[in-house]
Amino acid sequence: MSAALGSGGRLRPWARLVGVVCQKELRDSLRDRRSLLSALLFPLVGPLLVAGVLTFVARRETSERPVEVPVVGRSEAPELVRSLEDNGVVLRDPPDDVERAVRDGDAEVVLVIPEGHGAALRAATPAKVELVSDSSRSTGSRAERRLRELLQTYGGTLGALRLVARGVHPELAQAVAVVEVDLATPQQLGARLFGMIPMFVLLGAFVGGMYVATDSTAGERERGSLEPLLCNPVSRGALVVGKWLATVAFAAATAMLTLATCSFVLGRVPLDALGMSFGLTPSQILGLCAAVLPLVLFAPALQLCVATFARTFKEAQTYLSFAMFLPMLPGIFLGLAPFKSAPWMSAVPILGQQVMLTDLMNGRPVPALSHVLGTVSALVLTALSLRFAASLLRRERIVFGR
Amino acid sequence: MIEVRALHKRYAAVVAVDGVSFRAEDGRITGLLGPNGAGKTTTLRMVAGLVRPDSGVACIDGVDVAREPERAKACLGVLPDARGLYARLTARENVRYFGELQGLGGAALERRIDALFERLELAPLAARRVAGFSQGERTKVAIARALVHAPGNVVLDEPTNGLDVMSTRAMRALIRGLREEGRCVVFSSHVMQEVSALCDDVVVVAAGRVVGQGSPDALRDAAGTRSLEDAFVALVGGET
């Protein structure tokens, strides 16, 4: 009977079915405003935020205003006052309440010359000056740094003169000479601030596919289209892989777009003013893409698992929002306690990508071994996740709800 | 032909299906009749390969569904309990997706969809997204989706649920048409008129067991009642 009606015995290669599922999910998601928004809007938000902050900082740093410092007790130390003024510091009258002015941010730093300063100076005992600042507000502001330098120079000169007057060579008093050699190139300095960019790119890989993963699994069941779908002669594996590929497409597009907006937008921030430079060479961009790729494969697989397991669309979204902290963890950790990257790290998903991206942005070469380790571990975990998602679809409690 | 032998299915403490057996021949309409919760949907889910029986066998054209699900599903069209469509796809895209999953494609598939839409009077809606469709229109698209690969066997779970009078009549006409084409049709219902008006064979299910089987006339005679409804009540044992 069935043969006469033309059913059965048709060729349904696995790969073709995967393609059919993937194509349908892509078409469905591209028509969905929410999927598109999360994929297209995210790449703009992060980089623009960083660029905005950097531009603001650069403006502040470059504005050629002289260092202005309110001074209390100016008459106690006329020599010091003259020395400061000679070095371009503009001295202002002090506010009524010094501590409050500093705490409220009206003054970055206030110089207080206490009574008895002149007497102490004449008696050749240490003459105190107070620098009032709030280190929690702005660590090492320009005014405070400058003032500290000038006070040190002034004190040093005075001390040396005293030694000379007593017939002692000033160098005798200097047992150790500290010479600061800063090895950080402007590029490396910049990379520390740009430490957020790898995080944004990794987040892009998570955000881009999140909605597609949810919609094609938990959403499919909630709409009641999973049961009819499973009536077709298609293996659970083909269904899962098809949906995964569609999710990967969105995740990859979002990660790449984030990378592109980062290099475009940050190329336009006046970074020279901060003594930094930012520019990605084509080979660097290629390396960055290669470094993110494993996560672009793994994150969607993980999301599919979670969203298939979740009872409802909303539950899936809740779980996946928590999963968004995963790509942020290494960034936060690296920011708090920078450590030297080791090859084994590249085998740990997310951490590995973060480390590789940071190295690449610092202009440090990433060994081929790291790329291989990262890709292989991601592929293994992806395969395991997809197998698990397919096995979930075989459970009746998952298909028909609990 | 659909054959079911001694199907058992238990969910935790609840026995949903407890030894259901029946045989649905080609060119005949077989009705699964029973009160709510009798195990009709679970039985049909086992026939469709959606649920694995604890024991017993369901065969489509002699193919064991549990053992060779993909081969069995290729000669089976199902309108399951849940019949959700993809709201952002058009009616044609919805049906085409399932056609492609059944291994069809190209011009042959498009012709097949055209013919189905013509028959179900869906042609004017073919290019519209199904988001705004009425319940009747949705059911029609779901039916087209189930029949796109011209299956020899058709399983319909409560096909007239939620349909108005006109849609119900159209559905009955369609079911009769499937029989005329020589297909094996199994549908479940708890509506007596529907079963007596359509079915060649009736399988009465209650509490997971088959409590009566045969043509509507034979069931009436066996129960010694005038109407099928009385026979049903007698068989199910709802009233004394």
Interface residues (C-beta under 8 A of the other chain):
Chain A: M1 S2 A4 L5 G6 S7 G8 G9 R10 L11 R12 L17 V20 V21 K24 R27 D28 R31 D32 E220 R223 G224 S225 L226 E227 P228 L229 L230 C231 N232 P233 V234 S235 E396 V399
Chain B: M1 D26 A48 G49 L50 V51 R52 D61 P69 E70 R71 A72 K73 A74 C75 L76 V78 L79 P80 D81 A82 R83 G84 L85 Y86 A87 R88 L89 E93 Y97 F98 E100 L101 Q102 G103 L104 A142 R145 A146 H149 A150 P151 G152 N153 E181 G182 R183 C184
